[in-house]
Amino acid sequence: MKAYSRTWKSRMEGDISTQWSSLPNPMNLTIKEDKRSDIFIAASLEFLGTPIDHKAKYHKGSLYYKIEVNGKPIVQYHVSNPRDIKKTIGVNLQAKTEVPAGENNVEVFYKVSKNGSWDLLRYQSQRQLSVLAQPTE
């Protein structure tokens, strides 16, 4: 079994997109497998330092995240109410899929609903993407 992991601890800057987009500091991993493998993916995004009154006042619309493997959507997470602090403080996505031998790309994407406003992304201070791979052959 192989393990891959990467952590981002920088503050994110950039415009918010209404189309599926890479995060401003892309949250991706390239994994290399010798054989076809089952992979388990865990992605976490923590929002720290955001004033609660700021959330209630400035965030509207829905926020979406998804994990893609080699350009194929695997799992999606929807935060429908930005004022629900339990849903916006930490986002965790998990998925299982199979990848072929060779290099494979795992990436987390996001988008906001049309006319949405999510300054929350500017406060995001820690993200982690991990993959466990088990050969199937």
Buried (B, 14 or more C-beta within 10 A) or exposed (E): EBEBEBEBEEEBEEEBBEEBBBBBBEBBBEBEBEEEBBBBBBBBBBBEEBEEEEBEEBBBBBBBBBBBBBEEEBBBBEBEEBEEEEBBBEBEBBBEBEBEEEEBEBBBBBBBBEEBEBBBBBBBBBBBBBBBBEEEE
